[in-house]
Amino acid sequence: MQPSSVHVFGVQTEILSPPTERPLGELFSELAAETATLVRKEAELAKIEMIEKATLAGKNAGVVAVGGVLGHAAALSIVAGFIALLSLVMAVWLSAFIVGIVVGGAGYLVAQKGIKTLKRMDPTPRETVQTIKENKLWAQQLVR
């Protein structure tokens, strides 16, 4: 529809003229162009969504790393204290070995928990996949 402009009570208003008949080939060309644009926009949306998810995963991995460094520093201090305490009742090397086994086991459990959490993260751009499905149905209905 071609808009035309009129003034009503001093306000410019657009009036739409009745649609003109267009050749079927022109309509299909327009549909193809708009479908291509739609696909490009969906690809852009998927890219943006993936960047957001990757950024979030990177931030969470950074938080895990900082926590690990701080935990390591604390663990070293505590380990030294436990070794000193146990060395009062047994050989120093044996107390260091026992404390090392306990701390290593605790570290393994914490690392496994972090890995499990990262594996549960879904990197799929769900919103984009859904809109692509909707667009496909729309295009199929349009062609019928």
N, C-alpha and C positions, 0 to 999 in steps of 0.2 A: 504494500500500500504506500502511495506517495502522500506525504503530509503536506497540507497547505495551511497557511497561517491567516487568522482573522483576529480582529480586535473586538472583544466583547466587554463593555463597561470599562474600557481603558486597559484591559488585560489582554496580552497576546495569547491566543489559544490555537493549538494545532488541530486541524480537522483531517482525519484520514479519509482518503478517497477510496472507493471500492477497489478491490484487488483486480489486477489485469491478468488475463490468461497468459501463461508463459509456456513455451514449448517443453515437452517432457524431457528432452535432452538437456535443456538448460537447468531444469529442476534436479536431474540426476547429477549434473556437474556440480551444482551448488551443494547437494547432499554429500558428494565425495569430498569436496573441499572442506566442508564443515566437519565431516567425520575425521578427516586427516588432522584438522585443528584440534578436535576433541581428543584424539589419540595422543597428540603431542602434549596437550595440557595434562592428560592423565599420567604420562611419563614424567612430566615435571613434578606433579604431585607425588608420585612414587619416590622420586629422587629426594624431594624435600622431606618426606616422611622417613626415608631410610637415614638421611643425615641426622634428623632429630633423634632417632633411636640409637644410632652409632655414637652420637655425642653423649647421650644419657649413659650408655654402656661404658664409654670412656671415663666419664666422671665417676661412676660407681667403681670402676676398676682402680681409679686413682685413690678413692676413699679407702678401698681395701688395702692398697699398698701403704698408705700413710698409717693406717691402723696396724699393719704388720710391722712397720719400722718402730713405732712407739711400743708395741707389745714386745718386740725383740729387745729394746733397751731395758724395759722393765724386767723382762725375763732374765736378762744377764745379771741384773742386780740381785734379784731373788735367788737365782741359781747360786751365785757366789755366797749368799747368806746360808742357803741350805747346805752347801758343800762344807762351809765352815762349821755349821752346827753338827752335821753328821761326822765330821772329822774328829769330834770329841769322843766318839764311841767306836770308830773304826778307822782303817787306813784312809788317808786323804784320797788316794787314787780310786778306792772302792766307793767312797761317798760321791766323788765326781761322776763316776760311771752310773751309779743308781740315779742320781739327780738328772743326768743327761738323758737317760732312757725315759724317765717320767716327762720331762719337758718336751722331748722329741715326740712322744705319743700325743701330748696335748696339742702341739703345733700341727701335727698331721690331722687331727680331728677338726681343728678350726679351718685349715686350708680346704679340707673336703667340703665343709659347709659352704664356704665361699664359692667353690667350683660348682656345687649343686645349684646354688642360687643363680649363677650366671648361665648355666645350662637351661634353666627354666624360662629364661627371657626369650620372648618371641620376636624375632627380627622381621617378621613378615609385615608389609605395609597393609594391614587389614582394611583400612578405609578405602585405599586406592583399589584394592582387589574388588571390594563391594561395588564401588562406583563403576568399575569396568564391566562387571557383570550386568549392572543396571543399564549401562549404555549399550551393551550388546543386545539386551532384550528390546530396548527402545528402537535400535536400528533395525532389528528383525521385524518389529511391528510396523515400522515405517515403510519397509519394502513391500510388505504384504498388501 
